[in-house]
Amino acid sequence: QEHLVESGGGLVQPGGSLRLSCAASGFRFNSYVMTWYRQAPGKEREMVALISASGGSPQYADLAKGRFTILRDNARKTLSLQMNSLKPEDTAVYYCHVPVLNYWGQGTQVTVSS
């Protein structure tokens, strides 16, 4: 059975950093494009970043450019999101997602507040 399990969220002060991880199982991880999405309270879910199956060609939403880095380790079947220079508006639940298979993790809460 397929699983995506996110971790690494928490409370961080503005300007701080967090590294989110997503552990994948139950499907051929290295065959699929992976994405990070987020959903803030009262807002629609939005894409944050995307990475190809091989780990190249990362793409970022404007909200993430210059601050976030998406990475993957196909040997360990993990997806990561390094987030720097965090802002209060980055507060959201962050999800990893396999677009082609429409798999979602349960999400991890990120709160940016002083």
Secondary structure by P-SEA (a helix, b strand, c coil): cbbbbbcccccccccbbbbbbbbbccccccccccbbbbbccccccccccccccccccccccccccccbbbbbcccccbbbbbbcccccccccbbbbbbccccccccbbbbbbcc
